[in-house]
Amino acid sequence: MTLNSLTLVSHPLCPYVQRAAIVLAEKGANFERRYIDLADKPAWFDAISPLGKVPLLIIGRAPNHAYDDAVLFESAVICEYLDETQPGRRMHPADPLERARHRGWIEFGSSLLNEIWKLETATDAATHHAQRKTIAERFKVVERALETGPWFAGRAFSMVDAVFAPVFRYFDVFDEITDLQVFDDTPKVRAWRRALAQRPSVIDAVSADYPQQLRAFLSVHNAWLLREGAETRA
């Protein structure tokens, strides 16, 4: 590694990895991505990952530095570190109250990811439809928080945008399978989703085969989502 080099340890489908990749891109940081298979974790990864999860950010030190490379875990910590240490416009508001408010919505975004996980791994119709309803209600809450756009807080792209972009990316694939109707009553959320989908940092946060990999994940988990889509097309 070179002085202060950055390596993002990743999994192709992880939305938390995407957050960090978006922040790195927005900051114009040079970084390397190292993909691992979470079903067959390499020994070096287990040795440096306290929770056995991605993302990790490995921060390379100078060759003669007294310490080993630094390793950060947890996406929120990684993103905060990058925002504080990398050049460019800060992605959190300067005002402490607004900054705290944004951090709250970041947690809300994480709760949405948990609900999406339950949706994509649901294997029966009842669970699937309950999760679809829960997610639709969550987006109605987001709708009430949005301002004039195009981003969460108006004209400035923020950490909240980096967090919600991977949330919306799931539905780019889900929409090709079936109409979940989770955005029907949220026009501002739909506009925000469209704007994020066109942002270069968001586009480049995943590999080109992300849709195929997500579909494969749904198939492995026998997701009701796929069966509903097949029935709709029949």
N, C-alpha and C positions, 0 to 999 in steps of 0.2 A: 504494500500500500504506500501511496505517496503521503506527504504531509497533509494532515487534516482531510484525508480521503473519506468518502462516505459510501457505505455499502448497505443497501436495503435488502434484508433477507425476507423473501417473499413466498407466497403461494399464489398460483394464478387466479383463484376465485376469491381470495380474502378481501372483503370490503375495507377492513382496517388497514391493510397494506395500501389499498388505493388512496386512502386519505393521505398517508405519508408521501406517496408518489406525487399526488397533486400539489402538496405543499412544496416539495422539492422542486417541481417544475415551475410553480409560480414564483419561487425565489430565484430561479435561474441557476440552481446548484448543479454541479457535475456530480453524478453518483453512478454507482454500479448496482445492478440488480442481480441477486443470487437466489434462484428458485430452489425450493426443496419440496420433497414429497412428505406431507404430514403423516401419511400412512406408513412411511418408512423413513423415519427421521435419521439423518446421519449423526454419528457420534459427536462430531464437533458442534453440531447445533444443540444437542442435549446438554453439552458441557457449558454452554454460554447462555441458554434460555431458561430463566428461572421457572417460567410457567409452561414451557414446552410449546409456545404459541408464536406465531408471526403477527405483526412484523417485529424484526429486530433492526436497529440501526447500529452498525459497527463504525466507529469513528477512529480512523487511522491516526496514529501519532507519528512524530518525527522519529527517524531510526534510532537516534541516541537518547530518546525520552526515557525517563526512569520508570515509566509505567507501561503496562501492556495496552493494547487497543481498548478503548472504552466501548461498552455495549449498553445501549438503551433498549428497554422493552416497554410495551404498552403504547398504542398509537397516539393517545392524547399527550403523553409525555414526550414522545418523539416529535410530534407536530409543534408543541410549545417550544421545545428546544430549538428546532429549526427556525421558528419565527423569531426567536430571540437572538440567534447567532448568525443567521445568514443575511446577506445584504438585501436591500430592496424594501419596499413598503411593508409595514407590519400588517399582519392579517387579522389581528385583534383590534377592537376599538381602543383609542387612547383613554377614554373616559372609564373609570373603574366600574361604575354601575352598568354601563353598556357592555363592558367586557364580561362582567359576571352574568349578565343576561344571555350573552352569546354562549357562554360555557354551559348554561342551563339548556339551551337548545341543542348543543352538541350532545348532551346526555339524552335528550329526547330522541335525537337521531340514532343513538346507540340502542335505545329501547325499541325503535322501529325495526332495526336490524334483527333483534331478537324475535319480533313478531313475524318477520319475513322468513326467518329460519323455520319457525313452526309451520308456516304456510308451505314452504317448499319441501318439507319432510312429512307433511300430512299424507297419510295413506288411505284415508276414508273421507267420504263426502261431508260428513257432519263436521269433522275437525277443519277440513279445508274451508268450508263456507263460514264457519265461525271465525276463522283467522282472516278471511277476506273482509268480513264485516268489521272486525277490530282494526284492521289496517286502514280501511276507508274512514273510520271515525278518527283515527289518529291524523290522517291528512286533513280532515276538517279543522282540527285544532291548529295545524300548521297554517292553513289558509287564513285564519284569523290573525296570525302573527305577521304575515307578509305585508310589506309596504308597497311602494310603486314599482320596484324592480329596476333592472332585470335580476338583481341578486337579492339575497336574503334581506340585507339592510339598505337596499337602494343601489347606488352607482358603484360602490366599492365591494369587490370580491373579498370574501372573508373566510375565516376558518369554518364557519357554519356551512358555507357553500361547499367546501372541500369534504365535509362530513356527509352532506345529503346527496352529493353526486353519485356515490356508489349505491345509495339507497335506490335512486331512480334507475340506475343501470340494470338492476334486476328486472324491472318492468319492461325494459326494451326487449328482453327475451321473452318474458311472460306474455307480453302483448302479441307476440307472434304465435303463441300457442292457443290462448283463449282470452276473451275479454273479461277481465276481473271487475271492471267498472269501479275501481277504487278512486278514480279521479273525476268521476262524473260531476260532483258538486263543488269542485275546487278549481275554478278558472285561473286563479293566481298561482296555484301550485303547478298547474299544467304549463303555464308560461315560464315559470322558473325552471321546470324540468327541461323544456325545449332549449332555453338559454344555456343551461349547464351542458347539455348534450353536444353543443357546438363549441365549447371551450377547449382549446388545444390541450391544456393540462389534463382535462378530464378524459378526452379521447385517448391520450397516450398513456393513461394510468393502467391500462390492461393490454394484453397481447391481442392480436387480431383474431385468434381462435377462442376468445372468451365465450361467445355465444354457444359454440359447440361444446366447450368444456362444461358450461352450466347445464346444458341439456343432458349431457352424459351424467352429471351429478343427479339430476332429477330422475333419470332412468334407474340409476343404481339404488336410489332411495324409494323406488316404486311410487313416485309422487302422484297423488290424485290429480294434480294440475295437468299432467300429461294425458291421463285418461279422460278428463273433462274436455280437453282440447280435441282428442280423437273423436269423442262423441259429438262434439259440435260440428266437426267437419264431415261426419258420416251422413 
